[in-house]
Amino acid sequence: MYIKRIMEKDVKEGSKYFPVVAILGPRQSGKTTLAKKVFSNHKYISLEDTDIREVIKRDPRSFLKLNKNEHGIIIDEFQHVPDLLSYIQTFVDKEKKMGYFILTGSQNFLMNQAISQTLAGRISIHTLLPLSIEELKTHKLLSEDVEYFLSKGFYPAIYDRNIPQDKLYSQYLKTYIERDVRQLAHVGDLTTFQTFLTLCAQRVGQLLNYSELSRACRISDQTVRRWLSILEASYIIFLLHPYHKNMGKRLIKTPKLHFYDTGLVSFLLKIKQEDFLLHNMRGNIFESFVISEIIKNFYNKGKDPNIYFWRDRYEHEVDCVIEYGTKVIAIEVKAKRTFNSRIFQGLSYWNELNPETYKSYIVHAANKNEVTTSHKNLISWQNINEIIDFL
């Protein structure tokens, strides 16, 4: 079963105006499937094949000439031969055919630098993350309980091929660590790297303490920073930075650590669906889930997410601050299903400091059918997409 991706529209639009379209994102997020679906007449070539990579490295011009056709070429995992981009530049400057090259890549490691140096002004870049709540809702795959998704995750194969999540994440980590990490970062001690990844999962939704993480994993601060960069570059984690604009000096300046997919976190921490209701990590993982969903909504509509969190030294906090043009939206995330007036205290304090705030919300763990109040600021996790309906 093919689960239609919201991003299809934006990718098609990009192919009208640019000769090269890049679809970036983590492994198994559906990049290849989307590319083949949208550009069904393009010739498909995978650079996961080492023989093809060697052919390209020996004679890239002949490779492009040999595969030239009237529709175009999908080049999968193009990061394996980044030097090919300069030859693609020469080709598109000569042919001037829009949407001819469709590139997919699962490792953002140096790719943006390579793209900016060779294809600036010639390429439309799109980031495809795992499935969003909105996409699952469209295909009637939405569960009533958020715990189901916190443990299961959002990788397409879990839903369109019914792969058990434990099997998927086990193979995912094996492929990611043994191939991507070894190739891109020259990490020798893969066992320690996997321990590091698990330690990061234990700190999801928390302020990032480099020194504490260094001690826990018995590696240097420098190695911590390098390995975090690897996890960011391969779309495993993202660092949410603090919001500082016009807020005075007494603010926390440390980023928060988040994962793009809660299923991976649950697998690393061995948390099952039935464990989530009382688990001490529930709030942190739910917060990471909500913020990741907001990021997906931006990317799916072809927009860059300007997203932050805010916390001062007196522990007043807003979990997510969205800045979009002149609009600022404040969001608090609550993993509970029960409401009382105290849940609005954080947003009330924020709104006093920032009366120009466009909108403010609380995203909660109850589904829309469980909510007994119609308070306009309360949004169920099932309707996160409504927060940024102005895009």
Secondary structure, DSSP 4 states (H G I P E B T S, - for coil): -----TTHHHHHHHHHH-SEEEEE--TTSSHHHHHHHHTTTSEEEETTSHHHHHHHHH-HHHHHHHT--SS-EEEETGGG-TTHHHHHHHHHHHH--TT-EEEEES--TTHHHHHHHH-TTTEEEEE-PSPPHHHHHHTT---S-HHHHHHH---HHHHHS---HHHHHHHHHHHIIIIIIHHHH--S-HHHHHHHHHHHHTTTTEE--HHHHHHHHT--HHHHHHHHHHHHHTTSEEEEPBP-TTS-S-B--PPEEEES-HHHHHHHHT--GGGGGG-TTHHHHHHHHHHHHHHHHHHHTT----EEEEEBTT--EEEEEEEETTEEEEEEEE--S---GGGGHHHHHHHHH-TT-SEEEEEESS-TTT-----TTEEEGGGGGGGGTT-
